[in-house]
């Protein structure tokens, strides 16, 4: 399985370190502290080359992250907490 790490803090790095032990390959890392964060998520190279994106960012970043990833048909696992107020909106985005 090819994964994209969205956020590369403690949890993102840990997932990246553990991935090979679970037959997963880190296809890329998108760090929200980068000025090109949204552009990097929109990069067409991810479409079809990533099985899942794992998000460990911030609650404020979740809505634009999910929107960008869903637009490319990339499955998403949200490890970020505190975004529950946007759940209804995000359900519509991924639908």
ABEGO torsion letter per residue (X at the ends): XBBBBBEABAAAAAAAAAAAAAGBBBABBBBAABAAAAAAAABAAABGABABBBBBBBAAAAAAAAAAAAAAGBBBBBABBGAAAAAAAAAAAAX
